[in-house]
């Protein structure tokens, strides 16, 4: 598994532990909803994704705290 894919898998696991609803879409992306239900982020799972920092910013906007 490549480093990018491993990082995304870890992020999905951390999001689920934090109470976020993480579902796979039909196209292979991830749909992330906060526990409050307000907001939505579609996250690519590609290791070639260059917008990882943008995805993290969007996740923070819906309440994700990477520090735990």
LUMSE-163190 format. One line per field, with one value per residue (C-alpha): residue number from 1; residue in three letters; x, y, z. Coordinates in steps of 0.25 Angstrom, whole numbers. Layout:
i = [NUM ...]
aa = [ALA ...]
c1 = [X ...]
c2 = [Y ...]
c3 = [Z ...]
This chain:
i = [1 2 3 4 5 6 7 8 9 10 11 12 13 14 15 16 17 18 19 20 21 22 23 24 25 26 27 28 29 30 31 32 33 34 35 36 37 38 39 40 41 42 43 44 45 46 47 48 49 50 51 52 53 54 55 56 57 58 59 60 61 62 63 64 65 66 67 68]
aa = [UNK UNK UNK UNK UNK UNK UNK UNK UNK UNK UNK UNK UNK UNK UNK UNK UNK UNK UNK UNK UNK UNK UNK UNK UNK UNK UNK UNK UNK UNK UNK UNK UNK UNK UNK UNK UNK UNK UNK UNK UNK UNK UNK UNK UNK UNK UNK UNK UNK UNK UNK UNK UNK UNK UNK UNK UNK UNK UNK UNK UNK UNK UNK UNK UNK UNK UNK UNK]
c1 = [0 6 8 -3 -13 -9 -10 -24 -28 -23 -31 -43 -41 -38 -51 -59 -53 -57 -71 -72 -81 -71 -78 -72 -79 -82 -70 -60 -59 -62 -74 -72 -82 -80 -87 -96 -101 -98 -88 -82 -69 -66 -52 -44 -36 -26 -12 -9 -18 -11 -22 -20 -18 -31 -38 -33 -37 -51 -51 -47 -59 -69 -62 -51 -39 -27 -21 -32]
c2 = [0 14 24 33 22 18 32 33 19 25 37 29 21 34 40 28 28 43 39 44 36 31 24 19 25 18 24 20 33 35 43 49 55 60 55 67 64 78 78 68 66 57 51 45 32 33 33 42 53 66 73 66 79 85 72 74 88 84 74 84 93 82 80 70 72 64 65 57]
c3 = [0 -4 7 1 2 16 21 15 22 35 33 31 43 51 46 50 64 65 62 48 38 27 15 2 -10 -23 -30 -19 -12 3 8 22 31 45 57 57 43 38 26 17 10 -1 0 -11 -7 -18 -14 -26 -20 -19 -11 2 10 4 8 22 23 18 29 40 35 38 52 50 60 55 69 75]
